[in-house]
Amino acid sequence: MTLQQLNYIIAVNEYRHFGQAAQACDITQSTLSAMIQKLEVELDVLIFDRKSQPIMPTHLGQKLIDQAKVILYHTSQFEEIVRLERKNDKGDIRLGIIPTVAPYILPKLFDQITQNAPKVHLEVSELRPNQLVHKLQRGELDLAIMQVPEQADDLIHVPLYSERFYAYISPNHPLYSHASVVPDEFKTEHMWLLKQGHCLKKQTKPNLKPSTAQLSAYEEGSIDTLVRIVDLNGGYTLIPELHIGLLKKCQRRNVRPINYPEQVREIALVMRHDFVKERLVNILIKQFKEIIPASMVDNRLNKFNVKL
């Protein structure tokens, strides 16, 4: 039984003629007749008395037609709920975000939402990438701000921005005298990185090859704490581009660009395939474009709205 078949029996009941009903449904009369007959066989009933002129429903057929109208009405209401959700500019969003992005996005995002979209309520969780993927898949989060997860075909993503990594080097370290550094220069240096599971370490470690004897892994915390560790203990770490704006003037002297090749990460808005709140997604993206420097924003966001 299909909704299409229910539409066909309603059309025949309205026109009392298979040919006219078929024309109204934009199909051939033979197709319409075959589909209705298939439904009758499935239900083991006669819906129409084909011997009468004009065509008339049987007593049971009339009851089925009346119920078909109810079903199709509720189906239209079901679809309308989705349409309204897509266009709705108010509602709750359960948002996840990785710790190495949260300090640069969240404070301004809350401010932007309060000013520009007061009907949107954000419920934010700061979690590691694998935790975000798990909660998205279980329907415990609506959206997540993170790098595009690997092996998660049940999720879709909208690119937000790309940012370079920079080296943050202690003044006591030999690399401090360099105007810029290249990945090969990190091989024997004292590098501080976040624990496995944070995207910063995942992004950089395969490309930068520090000596394992010299590598120090800070188990928890933030980029800001890594910077403080370097300030007090020497060595160097890697910081994303947006973190530079949070450094003190004296700390910015410790920042060096990384060249040949540049180290870059791409941050995206990740969601489930069945997320339908299109209007809310575009409201969020509009706020992101106000927060993130224009040079870093994905070009597609400046040209298109997101269509779910």
N, C-alpha and C positions, 0 to 999 in steps of 0.2 A: 504494500500500500504506500502511495506517495502523495505528497501535497498536490502534485500535478494532476493526479487522478481525481482528487477531491474537487479541484477546480473544474475538471471536465464534466463531472456529474452535475455540478451546480449550473454550468453553462447549458447543458442539455435541458435541465429542468426549467431554466429561464426561457429558452427559445422554443422548447418542445419540438425541436427539429435537429437532427444530427448534423445536417449540412450547414445550417446557420450557426450552430454552436461551434462547429469546427472552424468556420470562417472567423468568428469572434475570438477564438483561441489561437488563430494564425497557424493552424495545422491542417493537414488533409483530413477528410471525413473518415477515411479508412484507418488512419492512425488513431483518431479520437475513439472510433468505435472499438478498435482492438484493445486500447488501453482500458476502456470501461468494461469490456468483456473480461479482460484479465482480472480486474478488480472483483467482478462478480464471481469468477471461478475461485479466486482466493478466499472470498467470504462465503462461498457456496450459497449465494442468494441471487435473485433477479432484482435489480434496482429499477429497471424500466420495462414496461409492457410495450414491446416493439410492434405488437399487432394493432394497437390503438392508434387512431389518427385524430389529433396530433399525438405525438409520443407522450405517454403519461408515466409517472413513477408508480411503482407498486406501493402497497400500504407500508411495507417494511422499508422500501426504497425511499419513501418520503421522510421517514424517521432518520435514515442515514444521511440524506441530503441536509436535513435540518441540523444534524450534528456536525456535518462537514463545514457548514457555515460558521458554527461556533469555533471549530478547530482553526479554520483559516483566519478568523478574527483574532484569536489569541496568538496565532503565528505572527500576524501583522503587528500586534502589540509587542511581541518578543523582539521583532526586528526594530521596532521604534525605540525600545530601550537602548539598543546598541547605537542607533543613530544619535539619540540624545546624549549618550555617554561620550561619543566622539566629539560632539560640539560643546559639551558642558565646560564652563570656565570656573567651576567650583568643585570642591571635593577633597578627599584625603589622598595623599600619596605616601606610600611606604618606600622611602628612599634609602638605599645602601651606598656606602662610599668607602674607598680604600683609605687607610691612614696617611699615605704619602701624598694624597690629594686634598684631604679634608681641610687642613689649615688655610688653604688658599681659596677654597670655594665656599665653604659653609658660612663663615661670618657674613660675607657679602650677599650670599644667596638668601639667607634669612631676611636681611635688610631689604633686598630687592623684592622678595615675595610680599613682605609686609606693606611696602609702598605701592607696588604695581599690580599685585594679585592677592588682595587680602582675603578672598574667598577660598584660596588654596591653603590647605593645612598640610605641612610637611611633618612626617614622623621619620627621623633619621637614625640609622644605625651605622656605626663605624666598624667595619669588619675587614678581615683579610680576603683576598680574591676568591679562594676556594670556598670560604664561608658564604660569600655573596652569591656565588653560582648555586650552591646548595639551596639557599633560601629562595632564590628566584625560581628554581626548578620545583620547589615544594609549594610555591605560591605564597610564601611568607613575606616576600618583598615584591613591589611593583616594578621598580627601576633600580639600577645601580650605576654609579659612576666609577669606572675602572678601565683597565686595559681589556681589549677584546679577549675573552677566555678561549682557551683551546679546547677542542673536543666537546663543544656544547652546541650541537646542531639544533637543539630545541629552543635556543635563544637567538634573538636578533639584536643588532646594535646600530646606533647612529653615531658616526665619528663626531667628536666635539672639537678637540684641538690636539696639536702636536707640540711637544716641548723638548728642548735640548737638555742634556745633563752637563753640568760644569763640575770641575774639580775644586774642592775647598781644601786648601793646603796650609798647614801650619808654617808660620814664618821661620821656624827652625829646620824645616825640611829642605833638602837640596832643590826640589822642583819649584820652590817658591820663587826662585830667581827667573824662571821661565815665563815668557809672555803668554805662552799657550803650551799645552801638553798633548801628547799622542798616546793612544792606548798602550803601545809597547813600552812606554816609560814607566808603567805601573807594575812591571813584572816583579821587581824586588822591593817594592815599597810597602810601607805600613798602612794598610787600607782598613778603614772601618766601614762595615756594611750592616744592614739590618738582617734579622733572622730569615732563614728560608721560609717562603710563604708570602713575604712582602714583594710587591711587584718591582721595587727598586733593585733588589738583589737579583731577581730573576732576569731583569732587563739587562743589567750590566755585566754580571759575572761571566756569561758565555763569551762576551766580546773583549772584556778587560781581563787580563790573565795575571792576577797577582800571585806571588809566591804563597803557597798554602801555609808555609811556616810563618809567614809574616801577616797573614790575613786575620783580622779580628772581627768577630761577628757579635754585634750587640743584639741581645736576644729579643728585646721588646722596645717599644717607644717610638720616637718620631725623628724626622730629619733634624729638627731643632736640637734634639739631644745629641745626635751625632756631631753636629757642629760644635756643641759645647765640649764634647769628648776630645775632639781635635784641638780645640783651644787650650785644654788643660793637659792633654797627654801627647800632643804632637801627632805626626802622621798626616793622613788626608782622608777625605771621604768624597762621595759624589752627591750632588744636590740637583734637584730639578730646577728649571729656569724660573718658575714662579716663586721659588723660595728666596731668590736673591732680593726681592723687594721687602722681605721680612728681616733681612740682616741689618745690623748696625753699620754705620758708616765705616768704622774701623775694621769690621769683619769683611766688608766688601773688597778690601784690599787683598784678601786671601783667595779670591775667586779667580779661576783661570778657565778659559774655554778649552774644550777638548776637540782636537782636529784629527782628520785622517784615520778612520772616518769619525764623523760626529756621532755621539751617542744620543738617540732620540727615543722617546716613548709616545705612543698615541693613546689618548684617553677617549673613551666612548661612553655613550648612554646605552646601557644594556637592558633588555627587557624580554619577557616571554612572547612567543608568537601570538598568543591569544589576548594580549593586552590591548584594549580598545579605546582608552581615554586619549584620543588623538589630540584634542584641544589642550589638555593639560600638559602633554608632552611638548607641544609647541610653545606653551606659556613658559615652561621651564627652560627650553632652549633659548628663548628670547632673553631670559635673565642671564643665562650663561654668556651670551654674546656681549652683554654689558659688563660682565666681570672679567672675562678673559681678554688679554690684549688682542687687538684685531689681527696682528701679524701671525698669531698662533692659531686662530680659529680656522676650522676646516672650511675651505672655499664653498663647499656645497651648502653649508648652513646659510651663507649670505645670498644664495640664489633660490633655494627651495624651502618650502615647508615640509615637515615630515608627514607622510601619508601612510596610515596604518591599514 
